[in-house]
């Protein structure tokens, strides 16, 4: 009987990981691109242009259900650019159990 309980728990954990892991993988893959955009030189665009680049990437990755323009704050100074990203994403962990994942990321890159 203990073996069946262990097997059921193992299957439930694998199912939960299958549902939750893509949200984290999407986030970590996207923040790599945010860092890349953050390093865009000043002469290639102001904060509005950076926001357009970010939102284009959001649409390309099909994250626009969770990430909106208000999820970003872009601030460019003479020597650096800072992009703050904050959003939430709801995932179904197990049937009948949903969890809201909160993502908060800050990129601060020097400008060349």
C-alpha positions in Angstrom: 0.0 0.0 0.0 2.9 2.4 0.8 4.3 1.8 -2.7 1.0 2.9 -4.3 0.9 6.1 -2.2 4.5 6.8 -3.1 3.8 6.2 -6.8 0.7 8.5 -6.7 2.8 11.3 -5.0 5.5 10.8 -7.6 3.1 11.1 -10.4 1.4 14.2 -8.8 4.9 15.9 -8.4 5.8 15.1 -12.0 2.5 16.5 -13.3 2.9 19.7 -11.2 6.4 20.2 -12.5 5.2 19.7 -16.1 2.7 22.5 -15.6 4.8 24.9 -13.6 8.2 24.6 -15.2 7.3 26.2 -18.5 6.3 29.4 -16.7 9.7 29.6 -15.1 11.5 28.6 -18.3 9.7 31.3 -20.3 10.6 33.9 -17.6 14.3 33.1 -17.5 14.5 32.9 -21.3 12.7 36.3 -21.6 14.9 38.1 -19.0 18.0 37.1 -21.1 16.4 39.1 -23.9 15.5 42.0 -21.6 19.2 42.2 -20.6 20.2 42.2 -24.3 17.7 45.0 -25.0 18.8 46.9 -21.9 22.3 47.1 -23.4 21.0 48.8 -26.6 23.2 51.9 -27.2 21.7 55.4 -26.5 21.9 56.4 -30.2 19.6 53.5 -31.2 16.6 54.8 -29.3 15.1 56.5 -26.3 13.0 54.9 -23.6 9.9 54.8 -25.9 11.9 52.9 -28.5 13.2 50.5 -25.9 9.6 49.9 -24.7 8.6 49.1 -28.3 11.4 46.6 -28.6 10.4 45.0 -25.3 6.7 44.7 -26.3 7.6 43.3 -29.7 9.6 40.6 -27.9 6.7 39.9 -25.5 4.4 39.4 -28.5 6.9 37.2 -30.3 7.2 34.9 -27.3 3.4 34.9 -26.8 3.7 36.3 -23.2 1.3 39.2 -23.9 -1.4 37.5 -21.8 0.7 38.2 -18.7 3.1 41.0 -19.6 1.6 44.4 -20.5 3.3 47.7 -21.2 2.6 48.7 -17.5 4.7 45.7 -16.4 7.9 47.6 -17.5 9.6 50.6 -16.1 12.5 51.9 -18.3 14.9 54.5 -17.0 17.9 55.7 -19.0 20.6 57.9 -17.6 23.9 59.2 -19.1 25.8 56.0 -18.2 23.3 53.2 -17.7 19.8 51.9 -18.4 17.5 50.2 -15.9 14.6 48.1 -16.9 12.2 46.8 -14.2 9.8 44.0 -15.0 7.0 42.9 -12.7 4.2 40.6 -13.6 2.1 37.6 -12.4 1.2 34.4 -14.2 -1.4 31.9 -13.0 -0.6 28.2 -13.6 -2.6 25.1 -12.8 -0.4 23.1 -10.5 -2.8 20.1 -10.2 -6.4 19.7 -11.3 -8.4 22.1 -9.0 -5.3 23.8 -7.7 -4.1 27.0 -9.4 -1.2 29.1 -8.2 -0.3 32.7 -9.1 3.4 33.0 -9.7 5.0 36.5 -9.2 8.0 37.5 -11.2 10.1 40.5 -10.4 13.2 41.3 -12.4 15.6 44.3 -12.7 18.2 44.8 -15.4 20.8 47.5 -14.9 23.3 47.7 -17.7 26.0 50.2 -18.7 25.6 52.1 -21.9 28.4 52.2 -24.4 
